[in-house]
Amino acid sequence: MNTFYLFAMSQPGEGGGSMISTLVMFSLIIFIFYFIIIRPQQKRAKERQQLLEGVKKGDKIITVGGMHGTVIGVEEKTLLVQVADDVKLKFEKTAVQTIDRPSEEKVGKTN
């Protein structure tokens, strides 16, 4: 038999609930992916951007390559980092993994 004829002979309303449940399941999967994968990744990217924008002179940093140093100069996309006496290296800001800011002494703190 012709497949068009079989399709035309089907009862109206057959399979309608199946289509709705498929759309609901697909929407649920997209919702789960958004809240488990995409949203946390966007949050981490935003925090990293704020970290890189907040780098300032005097911060102690660790690069993704494991180099430890102190920031002595900040430009738009690069940092000048002192890693030893008379040894200064220029790094891209994106190479910064962590920042260890010197803790400010708290004046007037009593135990």
Secondary structure, DSSP 4 states (H G I P E B T S, - for coil): --HHHHHHHSPTTTTHHHHHHHHHHHHHHHHHHIIIIIHHHHHHHHHHHHHHHT--TT-EEEETT--EEEEEEE-SSEEEEEEETTEEEEEEGGGEEEEEPPPPP-TT---
